[in-house]
Amino acid sequence: MGATTSYGTWVNHAKALSVETTVADYINGGGAEWVARVHATGAFDRMVADYRAAVNANLPEGITLHGDEFYGPYYTQDGPVAAGVNAGITTVQMIVSAVEDVDIDEIVRSRDPDAFPTLNPHRDGQTLSPAHPDYPTR
Protein backbone atom coordinates (compact mmCIF):
# COMPACT_ATOMS: atom_id res chain seq x y z
CA MET A 1 0.00 0.00 0.00
CA GLY A 2 1.37 3.42 -0.93
CA ALA A 3 1.80 6.34 1.38
CA THR A 4 -1.08 8.77 1.85
CA THR A 5 -1.12 12.47 2.54
CA SER A 6 -3.54 15.26 3.27
CA TYR A 7 -4.96 17.21 0.37
CA GLY A 8 -6.24 19.89 2.72
CA THR A 9 -9.24 20.53 4.89
CA TRP A 10 -12.85 21.20 3.97
CA VAL A 11 -12.27 24.94 4.40
CA ASN A 12 -9.52 24.82 1.75
CA HIS A 13 -11.86 23.39 -0.88
CA ALA A 14 -15.41 24.31 0.10
CA LYS A 15 -15.15 27.79 1.61
CA ALA A 16 -16.83 26.75 4.88
CA LEU A 17 -15.42 25.48 8.15
CA SER A 18 -16.90 21.99 7.93
CA VAL A 19 -19.41 19.78 6.15
CA GLU A 20 -21.85 20.51 8.99
CA THR A 21 -21.34 24.26 8.57
CA THR A 22 -21.98 24.00 4.83
CA VAL A 23 -25.31 22.26 5.41
CA ALA A 24 -26.24 24.58 8.30
CA ASP A 25 -25.48 27.66 6.19
CA TYR A 26 -27.63 26.27 3.39
CA ILE A 27 -30.68 25.43 5.53
CA ASN A 28 -30.49 28.67 7.52
CA GLY A 29 -32.12 30.32 4.52
CA GLY A 30 -35.33 28.56 5.60
CA GLY A 31 -37.76 29.80 8.22
CA ALA A 32 -36.74 29.53 11.86
CA GLU A 33 -39.54 27.08 12.68
CA TRP A 34 -38.58 24.81 9.78
CA VAL A 35 -34.89 24.89 10.78
CA ALA A 36 -35.92 23.96 14.33
CA ARG A 37 -37.92 20.98 12.96
CA VAL A 38 -34.93 19.90 10.87
CA HIS A 39 -32.82 19.75 14.02
CA ALA A 40 -35.55 18.32 16.28
CA THR A 41 -36.32 15.40 13.96
CA GLY A 42 -32.69 14.51 13.38
CA ALA A 43 -33.03 15.34 9.68
CA PHE A 44 -30.01 17.65 9.92
CA ASP A 45 -27.72 14.74 10.81
CA ARG A 46 -29.06 12.72 7.86
CA MET A 47 -28.57 15.71 5.53
CA VAL A 48 -24.96 16.00 6.67
CA ALA A 49 -24.37 12.25 6.29
CA ASP A 50 -25.96 12.20 2.82
CA TYR A 51 -23.99 15.27 1.72
CA ARG A 52 -20.72 13.79 3.00
CA ALA A 53 -21.47 10.49 1.20
CA ALA A 54 -22.28 12.33 -2.04
CA VAL A 55 -19.03 14.32 -1.86
CA ASN A 56 -17.03 11.14 -1.18
CA ALA A 57 -18.70 9.39 -4.13
CA ASN A 58 -17.84 12.35 -6.36
CA LEU A 59 -14.16 12.66 -5.41
CA PRO A 60 -11.36 11.54 -7.75
CA GLU A 61 -10.30 7.92 -7.38
CA GLY A 62 -8.09 7.42 -4.34
CA ILE A 63 -9.17 10.65 -2.60
CA THR A 64 -11.48 10.43 0.42
CA LEU A 65 -13.02 12.80 2.93
CA HIS A 66 -12.45 11.80 6.58
CA GLY A 67 -14.00 14.23 9.02
CA ASP A 68 -13.12 17.57 7.46
CA GLU A 69 -9.85 16.42 5.88
CA PHE A 70 -9.23 15.12 2.37
CA TYR A 71 -6.71 12.28 2.06
CA GLY A 72 -5.23 10.48 -0.88
CA PRO A 73 -2.06 9.06 -2.39
CA TYR A 74 1.18 10.83 -1.64
CA TYR A 75 2.29 13.22 -4.36
CA THR A 76 5.38 15.36 -4.78
CA GLN A 77 3.59 18.34 -6.33
CA ASP A 78 0.08 19.17 -7.44
CA GLY A 79 0.67 19.27 -11.16
CA PRO A 80 -1.90 18.65 -13.87
CA VAL A 81 -3.03 15.10 -14.53
CA ALA A 82 -1.19 13.87 -17.61
CA ALA A 83 -3.94 12.02 -19.47
CA GLY A 84 -7.53 10.86 -19.42
CA VAL A 85 -10.73 12.75 -18.82
CA ASN A 86 -9.08 15.07 -16.31
CA ALA A 87 -5.97 15.84 -18.38
CA GLY A 88 -4.61 19.27 -17.52
CA ILE A 89 -6.56 19.60 -14.25
CA THR A 90 -4.82 19.40 -10.87
CA THR A 91 -6.00 17.06 -8.15
CA VAL A 92 -6.89 20.03 -5.96
CA GLN A 93 -9.04 21.44 -8.78
CA MET A 94 -10.76 18.04 -9.11
CA ILE A 95 -11.54 18.06 -5.36
CA VAL A 96 -13.04 21.56 -5.58
CA SER A 97 -15.12 20.49 -8.59
CA ALA A 98 -16.25 17.32 -6.82
CA VAL A 99 -17.54 19.37 -3.88
CA GLU A 100 -19.17 22.03 -6.07
CA ASP A 101 -20.89 19.44 -8.27
CA VAL A 102 -22.87 17.88 -5.42
CA ASP A 103 -26.47 19.16 -5.41
CA ILE A 104 -26.99 20.12 -1.77
CA ASP A 105 -30.52 21.32 -2.54
CA GLU A 106 -31.54 17.84 -3.68
CA ILE A 107 -30.10 16.32 -0.49
CA VAL A 108 -31.85 18.84 1.77
CA ARG A 109 -35.16 18.33 -0.02
CA SER A 110 -34.84 14.56 0.28
CA ARG A 111 -34.58 14.85 4.08
CA ASP A 112 -37.02 17.75 4.58
CA PRO A 113 -39.15 16.83 7.61
CA ASP A 114 -42.16 18.59 6.04
CA ALA A 115 -41.91 16.82 2.68
CA PHE A 116 -43.40 13.46 3.64
CA PRO A 117 -46.42 12.44 5.70
CA THR A 118 -45.70 10.68 8.96
CA LEU A 119 -45.03 7.05 8.21
CA ASN A 120 -45.73 4.07 10.40
CA PRO A 121 -44.00 1.11 8.74
CA HIS A 122 -43.39 -0.74 11.99
CA ARG A 123 -46.03 -3.04 13.45
CA ASP A 124 -45.11 -1.94 16.96
CA GLY A 125 -46.52 1.51 16.25
CA GLN A 126 -43.27 3.49 16.16
CA THR A 127 -43.13 6.20 13.56
CA LEU A 128 -40.22 6.51 11.19
CA SER A 129 -38.51 9.89 11.40
CA PRO A 130 -37.05 11.61 8.31
CA ALA A 131 -33.70 11.22 10.05
CA HIS A 132 -33.96 7.43 9.91
CA PRO A 133 -31.86 5.82 7.13
CA ASP A 134 -34.90 3.82 5.92
CA TYR A 135 -37.05 6.92 5.51
CA PRO A 136 -37.92 7.28 1.82
CA THR A 137 -36.30 9.97 -0.27
CA ARG A 138 -37.70 11.57 -3.38
N, C-alpha and C positions, 0 to 999 in steps of 0.2 A: 504494500500500500504506500502511495506517495505521501509526501509531506503536505499539510494543509496550512493555510494562512487566512488571516482576516482580510476581507475586501471592504471593510468599513462598517459603520453602524447605520441603523435606519435613518438617523438624522443626516448622514452624508448623502443618501440616495433618495430620500422621500420628503425632505424638508419639513419634518415633524420629529418630535422627540422619540416617539415609539409607535408601534402598530396601534396600540390602544389609543394614543393621542390622535392619530390619524382618523380613526373611527369616531372618537368622541367629537373631534372638530367637525366632522361631516354631519353627525346627527344633531349637533347643537343648533343647526339651522331650523330644526323642527320646534314645535311648541313645547313649552316647559312641561306641561302635563304629559305629552307624548314621550318626551325624553325620560321623565320619571317612570312611566310604564315600561319603557325599554329596559331600564335598570332594574326595576322591581320584578319583572318577569324572568330576568336572566338572559333576555334576548341580546343584550349588549355583549355578553361573554361569547355567545354563539356567533355574533357578527364578527367579533375580533378573530375567533378561531377560523371561521370561514374565509375571512380576508387573508389571514396568515397562510392558510392552505392554498388559496388561489395564487398568492404571490409566489410561494414555494413551487407550485406546479408550473409557473410561468418563467422561472429563472433559467438561465443557461445551464446546460448539463454540467454537473459537478459542483454547482454553486447551491448553497442552502442557507436558509434564514433560521438561526437558532437564537431565540430571545429577540434581541434587537440588533444582532450582529450577523453579517453575511460572511460565510466561510466557503472556501473552495481550494482547489489545488494550488500549491505554491507556484509563484511566478517570479521572474526576476525583474520584469517591468511590465507596465500595462500598455503594451503596444497593440496595434490593430491585429485582429484575427486574420491569418494569411489567406484562408480560402473558405469556400462554402457560402451558405446563405448570409452569414454575418461578416463576410470579408470586408475589411476596412473599418470595422467597428471595434472599439475597445471593450474589454470585459466589463469595465465600470459603466460604460454607456449601455451595454446590454442589461445590466442590473437596473439601471434607472428606467429603461424602457419597459422592463418586465414589471416593475412596480406601477408605472404610469398606465400600462395597458390593462390592468385589472379594473373591472367595472365595480367600484365600491357601491354605487347606487343600486345595482342589481342585488348585491349581497345584503344591503340594508333592507331593501324591499322584501327579500325572501325571508327575513327574520322579523319583520314588522309585527309587533304584538297585536295591532289592530287589523291586520290584513286577513286573518282567518277566523272563522267562528271557533268557539271553544270546542275542543274535541274530547271525546271520552272513549278511546280505543281499548281501555283496559276493563275487564269484567269486574274488577274490584272497585270500580267507581272513581278511580283517580283520573284527574284530567291531565292532558298532555300539554305542557307549556311550550310556547314558541322557542324557548331556550333548549328544549330537549332535542337530542340529535335525531330522533325519529319523527320529529314534527315535520309535516310536509312543507316543501318549498315550491314556489311557483315555477 
